[in-house]
Amino acid sequence: MTFVVKKMCYLDKNGKGVISAEQAHHHESYEAAELVASTCGGEIFKTIKRERKHAKTKFVVAQKEVTPKKNNQDWMRGAK
């Protein structure tokens, strides 16, 4: 669990305002977030960093059947 500080907007690591909590600076401890909040007059919010785990699917490419090349008009005559 991490903590972010919000005054009128969320604060990044440089103290500038950002729109969303994902872009904000995440403090690992409540004490560190409390120090920042007391300095700027903001509030502390708990956040949960959700790590996305994607199952990698393997794609097997089907091999094309190799057909013998025929001359230009051989396919019309039915030649093999």
DOPAFI-433319 format. One record per residue (C-alpha): x, y, z. Coordinates in pm, whole numbers, plus 50000, padded with zeros to 5 digits. Layout:
<titors>
u/v/w
X/Y/Z
...
</titors>
This chain:
<titors>
u/v/w
50000/50000/50000
50130/50342/49914
50022/50694/49996
49977/51004/49782
49936/51365/49889
49658/51579/49747
49616/51949/49801
49398/52080/49518
49547/51821/49285
49790/51534/49336
50156/51623/49388
50445/51469/49196
50797/51424/49334
50886/51788/49251
50579/51929/49425
50402/52019/49102
50037/51938/49049
49934/51644/48833
49589/51529/48727
49574/51165/48833
49692/50951/49122
49891/50730/48882
50115/51025/48792
50154/51137/49155
50453/51052/49370
50379/50741/49577
50522/50745/49931
50597/50404/50076
50549/50508/50440
50271/50704/50604
50522/50918/50795
50688/51045/50478
50351/51130/50328
50248/51302/50651
50557/51525/50644
50482/51633/50288
50115/51690/50368
50196/51903/50672
50441/52112/50468
50200/52188/50185
49873/52169/50377
49739/51873/50182
49563/51549/50263
49692/51192/50253
49518/50922/50049
49588/50550/50051
49643/50392/49714
49696/50039/49598
49943/49990/49317
49798/49727/49095
50058/49551/48892
49921/49416/48573
50012/49059/48504
49941/48953/48151
49958/48593/48050
50170/48571/47741
49999/48370/47476
50207/48193/47221
50104/48231/46863
50189/47942/46636
50215/48048/46276
50078/47787/46041
50316/47699/45764
50188/47738/45412
50170/47434/45192
50436/47443/44929
50286/47392/44585
50501/47335/44282
50518/47629/44046
50357/47580/43709
50424/47759/43387
50190/48029/43269
49941/47812/43081
50008/47470/43228
49741/47512/43494
49479/47566/43220
49571/47245/43041
49564/47039/43360
49934/46955/43345
50100/46824/43653
</titors>
